[in-house]
């Protein structure tokens, strides 16, 4: 049933006609995200421009029993912002994009939900501070989206992920009431830890309006390195060895040969295309002497584990080339075939060698072209299957392979998702990782807060 013209008029009166998208050609842009899933065109798309409008929009939609999906840039890879049906109201946060405060004395910032991650990090850096979470989509992803999916990034190994920087949050409940939790203080145990519950909630429990984020001093010294291997197993064993030696690099990234070759073909930055795998590592800290000591230990482990070549960045330009190689992995793979299926099954770090071996076995078993890269230092690998969804026979094998990837990750005491979220794509496997009682508990919690089941219905917990 389409959204009534009278209700559309109410939204136009509230937000201004220019902030209510009714034309199908406009709404089509919000029918999908970065996951390989069926598109669903929403019934209406709205763009609140301030907090008051956001709250009133939520209230009006809920009173009229409209399914609600809140959306930032739509870069997520789990279907978390695909509308439930053609009746869904999509609320865009893109115009709520102000950095409200950067407090240099108490090391925090207050932002609206639509602030872009990279823009925020650059603004903070200009003031001599550091916001570490750096998801691969940071140039376009929003901070509210980062919170909603607990985004990680290359620096997660040492610095943690989005949840480690959330100090407080304000959001609207189904009644359009503003809920506040957390504070600007380092310690806060007032009330329930509602902010913790909102992390990874994927738009199912409330609509974010304001976020308080912790900032830290930046490292004063760093060293970036590349280690080349003629064996994938040797590279993966190096990852486990570095962690076992109690060395905590800022980043510890893995690219297999398929990734190396497609990145080099696209970016032409001098990667060793004959290598079976490379590791990209950066150590950082407050003192150059400590960084040099850690770098020396890492290089020693590289050699001991069979690296055939070690390249150390001599300056900022060479360092940037190393990280350009990693950040170019997904865009390069995506150009190789019409369909890219990117997963993020994550295992304990000591199980990385086993997981890499299993991924290679699965690719061979199902006769699929797969490149693997990822945050090896925190166990978060991104097996990426290159395919064409129009080839029904091959895509059936892709789906079977993905099932087996998750089965293996869980068997190795890992998780369905390290940073991409559950959304639609992985909801059906949730009980495999947890149990039926956990799912029922989560469902009861969700329905207590959203009795009409309108906030991002069909996502996270089915």
For each residue, the residues with C-beta under 8 A, 3 or more apart:
1: 87
2: 43 86 87
3: 7 8 43 44 66 87 89
4: 7 8
5: 8 9
6: 9 10
7: 3 4 10 11 60 64 66
8: 3 4 5 11 12 20 22 44
9: 5 6 12 13
10: 6 7 13 14 60
11: 7 8 14 15 20 44 46 57 60
12: 8 9 15 16 17 20
13: 9 10
14: 10 11 53 56 57 60
15: 11 12 19 20 46 47 48 49 53 57
16: 12 19 20 49
17: 12 20
18:
19: 15 16 46 47 48 49 95
20: 8 11 12 15 16 17 44 45 46 47
21: 26 27 44 45 46 47
22: 8 26 27 44
23: 26 27
24: 27 28 41
25: 28
26: 21 22 23 29 45
27: 21 22 23 24 30 31 41 42 43 44 45 90
28: 24 25 31 41
29: 26
30: 27 41 42 45 71 74 81 83 90 92
31: 27 28 39 40 41 42 82 83
32: 35 37 39 74 82
33: 37 74 75 76 77 78 79 80 81 82 423
34: 74 75 76 77 137 342
35: 32 76 77 78 79 82 423 424 425
36: 339 340 341 389
37: 32 33 79 82 424 425
38: 82
39: 31 32 82
40: 31 82 83 84 85 86 88
41: 24 27 28 30 31 83 86
42: 27 30 31 45 69 83 86 88 89 90
43: 2 3 27 66 83 85 86 87 88 89
44: 3 8 11 20 21 22 27 66 89 90
45: 20 21 26 27 30 42 89 90 92
46: 11 15 19 20 21 57 89 90 91 92
47: 15 19 20 21 92 94 95
48: 15 19 53 54 57 91 93 95 96
49: 15 16 19 53 95 96
50: 53 54 96
51: 54 55 96 112 178 209 210
52: 55 56
53: 14 15 48 49 50 56 57
54: 48 50 51 57 58 91 93 96 172 207 209
55: 51 52 58 59 172 176 177 178 209
56: 14 52 53 59 60 176
57: 11 14 15 46 48 53 54 60 61 91
58: 54 55 61 62 68 91 172 173 174 176 207
59: 55 56 62 63 172 175 176
60: 7 10 11 14 56 57 63 64 176
61: 57 58 64 66 68 89 91 454
62: 58 59 65 66 68 174 175 176 452 454
63: 59 60
64: 7 60 61
65: 62 452 454
66: 3 7 43 44 61 62 87 88 89 454
67: 83 84 85 87 88 89 454 457
68: 58 61 62 88 89 91 203 207 454 455 456
69: 42 81 82 83 84 88 89 90 91 203 456
70: 81 90 91 93 144 148 203 207 208 456
71: 30 74 81 90 91 92 93
72: 75 81 92 93 94 113 114 141 142 144 145
73: 94 116 137 140 141 142 145
74: 30 32 33 34 71 81
75: 33 34 72 137 140 141 145
76: 33 34 35 79 80 81 145 149 420 421 423
77: 33 34 35 342 344 420 421 425
78: 33 35 149 202 417 420 421 422 423 424 425 426
79: 33 35 37 76 82 423 424 425 459
80: 33 76 148 149 202 203 421 422 423 424 456 459 460
81: 30 33 69 70 71 72 74 76 90 203 423
82: 31 32 33 35 37 38 39 40 69 79 423 424
83: 30 31 40 41 42 43 67 69 86 88 90
84: 40 67 69 87 88 456 457 458
85: 40 43 67 88
86: 2 40 41 42 43 83
87: 1 2 3 43 66 67 84
88: 40 42 43 66 67 68 69 83 84 85
89: 3 42 43 44 45 46 61 66 67 68 69
90: 27 30 42 44 45 46 69 70 71 81 83
91: 46 48 54 57 58 61 68 69 70 71 207
92: 30 45 46 47 71 72 95 114
93: 48 54 70 71 72 96 97 112 113 114 142 144 208
94: 47 72 73 97 114 142
95: 19 47 48 49 92 114
96: 48 49 50 51 54 93 112 113 114 209
97: 93 94 112 114 115 116 142
98: 111 112 115
99: 102 109 110 111 112 115 120 123
100: 110 111 112 210
101: 108 109 110
102: 99 109 123 124 127 129 215
103: 106 107 108 109 184
104: 107 127 128 129
105:
106: 103 184
107: 103 104 129 214 215 216 217
108: 101 103 167 184 212 213 214 215
109: 99 101 102 103 120 124 131 212 213 215
110: 99 100 101 184 210 211 212 213
111: 98 99 100 115 120 143 210 211 213
112: 51 93 96 97 98 99 100 115 209 210 211
113: 72 93 96 142 143 144 208 209 210 211
114: 72 92 93 94 95 96 97 142 143 144
115: 97 98 99 111 112 119 120 142 143
116: 73 97 119 120 138 139 140 141 142 143
117: 120 121 133 134 135 137 138 139 141 142 143 146 151
118: 121 122 138 139
119: 115 116 122 123
120: 99 109 111 115 116 117 123 124 131 143
121: 117 118 124 125 131 134 138
122: 118 119 125 126
123: 99 102 119 120 126 127
124: 102 109 120 121 127 129 130 131 215
125: 121 122 128 129 130 131 218
126: 122 123
127: 102 104 123 124
128: 104 125 217 218
129: 102 104 107 124 125 215 216 217 218
130: 124 125 215 216 217 218 219
131: 109 120 121 124 125 165 213 215 216
132: 153 155 159 160 165 216
133: 117 146 151 152 153 155 156 159 160 161 162 165
134: 117 121 138 153 154 155
135: 117 138 141 146 151 152 153 419
136: 153 154 327 330
137: 34 73 75 117 140 141 151
138: 116 117 118 121 134 135 141 153
139: 116 117 118
140: 73 75 116 137
141: 72 73 75 116 117 135 137 138 145 146 151
142: 72 73 93 94 97 113 114 115 116 117 145 146
143: 111 113 114 115 116 117 120 146 147 211 213
144: 70 72 93 113 114 147 148 208 211
145: 72 73 75 76 141 142 148 149 151
146: 117 133 135 141 142 143 149 150 151 162
147: 143 144 150 151 162 166 169 198 199 208 211
148: 70 80 144 145 198 200 201 202 203 208 421
149: 76 78 80 145 146 200 202 419 420 421
150: 146 147 161 162 163 199 200 419 421
151: 117 133 135 137 141 145 146 147 161 162 419
152: 133 135 156 161 162 375 378 380 418 419
153: 132 133 134 135 136 138 156 161 375 419
154: 134 136 251 253 323 326 327 375
155: 132 133 134 158 159 250 251
156: 133 152 153 159 160 161 375 378 380 419
157: 248 249 250 251 252 375 377 378
158: 155 248 249 250 251 284
159: 132 133 155 156 164 216 250
160: 132 133 156 163 164 165
161: 133 150 151 152 153 156 164 419
162: 133 146 147 150 151 152 165 166 199
163: 150 160 166 196 199 200
164: 159 160 161 214
165: 131 132 133 160 162 213 214 215
166: 147 162 163 169 182 195 199 211 212 213 214
167: 108 182 183 184 185 188 195 212 213 214
168: 180 181 182 183 184 188 195 211 212
169: 147 166 180 181 182 194 195 198 208 210 211 212
170: 178 179 180 181 208 209 210 211
171: 178 179 198 205 206 207 208 209
172: 54 55 58 59 176 177 178 179 206 207 209
173: 58 176 177 179 206 449
174: 58 62 449 450 451 452 454 455
175: 59 62
176: 55 56 58 59 60 62 172 173
177: 55 172 173
178: 51 55 170 171 172 209
179: 170 171 172 173 194 206
180: 168 169 170
181: 168 169 170 191 192 193 194 195 198
182: 166 167 168 169 188 194 195 212
183: 167 168 188 190 212
184: 103 106 108 110 167 168 212
185: 167 188
186:
187:
188: 167 168 182 183 185
189:
190: 183
191: 181 194
192: 181 197
193: 181 196 197
194: 169 179 181 182 191 197 198
195: 166 167 168 169 181 182 198 199
196: 163 193 199
197: 192 193 194 201 205
198: 147 148 169 171 181 194 195 201 205 206 208
199: 147 150 162 163 166 195 196
200: 148 149 150 163 421
201: 148 197 198 204 205 206 460
202: 78 80 148 149 421 422 423 456 459 460
203: 68 69 70 80 81 148 207 455 456 459
204: 201 446 450 455 456 459 460 461
205: 171 197 198 201 446 449 450 455
206: 171 172 173 179 198 201 449 455
207: 54 58 68 70 91 171 172 203 455
208: 70 93 113 144 147 148 169 170 171 198 211
209: 51 54 55 96 112 113 170 171 172 178
210: 51 100 110 111 112 113 169 170
211: 110 111 112 113 143 144 147 166 168 169 170 208
212: 108 109 110 166 167 168 169 182 183 184
213: 108 109 110 111 131 143 165 166 167
214: 107 108 164 165 166 167
215: 102 107 108 109 124 129 130 131 165
216: 107 129 130 131 132 159
217: 107 128 129 130
218: 125 128 129 130
219: 130 222 250 284 285 286
220: 285 286 287 288
221: 284 285 286 287 288 290 291
222: 219 250 282 283 284 285 291 319
223: 282 283 284 291 292 295 312 313
224: 280 281 282 312 313 318 319 322 323
225: 280 281 282 295 298 299 302 310 311 312 313 322
226: 278 279 280 281 310 311 322 325
227: 235 238 278 279 281 302 307 309 310 311
228: 272 275 278 307 308 309 310 311
229: 232 234 235 238 275 276 277 278 279 306 307 308
230: 234 275 276 306 308
231: 234 235 276 277 306
232: 229 235 236 256 257 276 277 356 360
233: 236 237 353 356 357
234: 229 230 231 237 238 277 305 306 307
235: 227 229 231 232 238 239 254 276 277 278 279 305 356
236: 232 233 239 240 254 277 352 353 355 356 357 376
237: 233 234 240 241 305 353
238: 227 229 234 235 241 242 279 301 302 305 306 307
239: 235 236 242 243 252 254 279 349 352 353 376 377
240: 236 237 243 244 349 350 352 353
241: 237 238 244 245 301 304 305
242: 238 239 245 247 249 252 281 298 301 377
243: 239 240 246 247 349 350 377
244: 240 241 350
245: 241 242 297 301
246: 243
247: 242 243 283 294 297 298 301
248: 157 158
249: 157 158 242 252 281 282 283 294 298 377
250: 155 157 158 159 219 222 282 283 284
251: 154 155 157 158 280 281 282 323 375 377
252: 157 239 242 249 279 280 281 375 376 377 378
253: 154 279 280 281 326 373 374 375 376 377
254: 235 236 239 277 278 279 280 356 372 373 374 376 381
255: 259 260 263 277 278 280 325 326 329 372 373
256: 232 259 260 276 277 356 371 372 373
257: 232 260 261 273 275 276 277
258: 261 262 333 369 370 371 372
259: 255 256 262 263 329 332 333 371 372 373 384
260: 255 256 257 263 264 271 272 273 275 277 278
261: 257 258 264 265 273
262: 258 259 265 266 332 333 335 336 371
263: 255 259 260 266 267 269 271 325 328 329 332
264: 260 261 267 268 269 270 271 273
265: 261 262 268 332
266: 262 263 328 331 332 335
267: 263 264 324 325 328 332
268: 264 265
269: 263 264 321 324 325 328
270: 264 321
271: 260 263 264 275 278 325
272: 228 260 275 278 309
273: 257 260 261 264
274:
275: 228 229 230 257 260 271 272 278 308
276: 229 230 231 232 235 256 257
277: 229 231 232 234 235 236 254 255 256 257 260
278: 226 227 228 229 235 254 255 260 271 272 275 325
279: 226 227 229 235 238 239 252 253 254 302 307 376
280: 224 225 226 251 252 253 254 255 322 323 325 326
281: 224 225 226 227 242 249 251 252 253 298
282: 222 223 224 225 249 250 251 319 322 323
283: 222 223 247 249 250 291 294 295 298
284: 158 219 221 222 223 250 291
285: 219 220 221 222 290 291 294
286: 219 220 221 290
287: 220 221 290 291
288: 220 221 291 292
289: 292 293
290: 221 285 286 287 293 294
291: 221 222 223 283 284 285 287 288 294 295
292: 223 288 289 295 296
293: 289 290 296 297
294: 247 249 283 285 290 291 297 298
295: 223 225 283 291 292 298 299 312
296: 292 293 299 300
297: 245 247 293 294 300 301
298: 225 242 247 249 281 283 294 295 301 302
299: 225 295 296 302 303 310 312
300: 296 297 303 304
301: 238 241 242 245 247 297 298 304 305
302: 225 227 238 279 298 299 305 307 310
303: 299 300 307 310
304: 241 300 301
305: 234 235 237 238 241 301 302
306: 229 230 231 234 238
307: 227 228 229 234 238 279 302 303 310
308: 228 229 230 275
309: 227 228 272
310: 225 226 227 228 299 302 303 307
311: 225 226 227 228
312: 223 224 225 295 299
313: 223 224 225 316 318 319 321 322
314: 318
315: 318 319
316: 313 319 320
317: 320 321
318: 224 313 314 315 321 322
319: 222 224 282 313 315 316 322 323
320: 316 317 323 324
321: 269 270 313 317 318 324 325
322: 224 225 226 280 282 313 318 319 325 326
323: 154 224 251 280 282 319 320 326 327
324: 267 269 320 321 327 328
325: 226 255 263 267 269 271 278 280 321 322 328 329
326: 154 253 255 280 322 323 329 373
327: 136 154 323 324
328: 263 266 267 269 324 325 331 332
329: 255 259 263 325 326 332 333 371 373 382
330: 136 333 334 340 342 373 382 384
331: 266 328 334 335
332: 259 262 263 265 266 267 328 329 335 336
333: 258 259 262 329 330 336 340 342 371 384 386
334: 330 331 340
335: 262 266 331 332
336: 262 332 333 340 369 386
337: 340 369 386 387 388
338: 387 388 389 390
339: 36 386 387 388 389 395
340: 36 330 333 334 336 337 384 385 386 387
341: 36 384 385 387 398 402
342: 34 77 330 333 382 383 384 420
343: 382 383 384 385 402 405 406 420
344: 77 374 380 381 382 417 418 419 420
345: 355 381 383 405 406 408 409 414 415 416 417 418
346: 378 379 380 381 409 414 415 417 418 419
347: 351 352 354 355 379 381 409 412 413 414 415
348: 351 379 412 413 414
349: 239 240 243 352 377 378 379
350: 240 243 244
351: 347 348 354 355 379 412 413 414
352: 236 239 240 347 349 355 356 376 379 381
353: 233 236 237 239 240 356 357
354: 347 351 357 358 412
355: 236 345 347 351 352 358 359 379 381 408 409 412 414
356: 232 233 235 236 254 256 352 353 359 360 372 381
357: 233 236 353 354 360 361
358: 354 355 361 362 405 408 412
359: 355 356 362 363 370 372 381 383 405
360: 232 356 357 363 364
361: 357 358 364 365
362: 358 359 365 366 368 370 383 401 404 405 408
363: 359 360 366 368 369 370 383 385 401
364: 360 361 367
365: 361 362 401 404
366: 362 363 397 398 400 401 404
367: 364 397
368: 362 363 385 386 387 394 397 398 401
369: 258 336 337 363 385 386 387
370: 258 359 362 363 383 384 385 386 401
371: 256 258 259 262 329 333 383 384 386
372: 254 255 256 258 259 356 359 381 382 383 384
373: 253 254 255 256 259 326 329 330 381 382 384
374: 253 254 344 380 381 382
375: 152 153 154 156 157 251 252 253 378 379 380 381 418
376: 236 239 252 253 254 279 352 379 380 381
377: 157 239 242 243 249 251 252 253 349
378: 152 156 157 252 346 349 375 418
379: 346 347 348 349 351 352 355 375 376 414 418
380: 152 156 344 346 374 375 376 418 419
381: 254 344 345 346 347 352 355 356 359 372 373 374 375 376
382: 329 330 342 343 344 372 373 374
383: 342 343 345 359 362 363 370 371 372 405
384: 259 330 333 340 341 342 343 370 371 372 373
385: 340 341 343 363 368 369 370 398 401 402
386: 333 336 337 339 340 368 369 370 371
387: 337 338 339 340 341 368 369 391 394 395 398
388: 337 338 339 391 394 395
389: 36 338 339 395
390: 338 395
391: 387 388 394 395
392: 395 396
393: 396 397
394: 368 387 388 391 397 398
395: 339 387 388 389 390 391 392 398 399
396: 392 393 399 400
397: 366 367 368 393 394 400 401
398: 341 366 368 385 387 394 395 401 402
399: 395 396 402 403
400: 366 396 397 403 404
401: 362 363 365 366 368 370 385 397 398 404 405
402: 341 343 385 398 399 405 406
403: 399 400 406 407
404: 362 365 366 400 401 407 408
405: 343 345 358 359 362 383 401 402 408 409
406: 343 345 402 403 409 410 416 426 429 432
407: 403 404 410 411 432
408: 345 355 358 362 404 405 411 412
409: 345 346 347 355 405 406 412 414 415 416
410: 406 407 413 414 415 416 432 433
411: 407 408
412: 347 348 351 354 355 358 408 409
413: 347 348 351 410
414: 345 346 347 348 351 355 379 409 410
415: 345 346 347 409 410 418 433
416: 345 406 409 410 422 426 429 430 432 433
417: 78 344 345 346 420 421 422 426
418: 152 344 345 346 375 378 379 380 415
419: 135 149 150 151 152 153 156 161 344 346 380
420: 76 77 78 149 342 343 344 417
421: 76 77 78 80 148 149 150 200 202 417 426 460
422: 78 80 202 416 417 425 426 427 430 459 460
423: 33 35 76 78 79 80 81 82 202 426 427 459 460
424: 35 37 78 79 80 82 427 458 459
425: 35 37 77 78 79 422
426: 78 406 416 417 421 422 423 429 430
427: 422 423 424 430 458 459 460 461 462
428: 462
429: 406 416 426 432 433
430: 416 422 426 427 433 434 439 461 462
431: 434 435 436 438 439
432: 406 407 410 416 429
433: 410 415 416 429 430
434: 430 431 438 439
435: 431 438 439
436: 431 439 440
437: 440 441
438: 431 434 435 441 442
439: 430 431 434 435 436 442 443 461
440: 436 437 443 444
441: 437 438 444 445
442: 438 439 445 446 460 461
443: 439 440 446 447 461
444: 440 441 447 448
445: 441 442 448 449
446: 204 205 442 443 449 450 453 461
447: 443 444 450 451 453
448: 444 445 451
449: 173 174 205 206 445 446
450: 174 204 205 446 447 453 454 455
451: 174 447 448
452: 62 65 174
453: 446 447 450 457
454: 61 62 65 66 67 68 174 450 457
455: 68 174 203 204 205 206 207 450
456: 68 69 70 80 84 202 203 204 459 460
457: 67 84 453 454
458: 84 424 427 462
459: 79 80 202 203 204 422 423 424 427 456
460: 80 201 202 204 421 422 423 427 442 456
461: 204 427 430 439 442 443 446
462: 427 428 430 458
